[in-house]
């Protein structure tokens, strides 16, 4: 009587979400900071820089959410 081989389970397999979160946060911080620096370099007012930063954060978050949704549901 032969036994079925046991499958090893590693914690590294369940940490994919952490890698995605860290890389996504890094990408979001870099792109938002670049957008704000670009507006500031164009002699934008403090309000313009703030509005551009908030708009960049919202647009980036919506883009990442839509991409994740499509990725999971396809």
Secondary structure, 3 states (H helix, E strand, C coil): CCCCCCCCCCHHHHCHHHHHHHHHHHHHHHHHHHHHHHHHHCCCCHHHHHHHHHHHHHHHHHHHHHHHHHHHHC
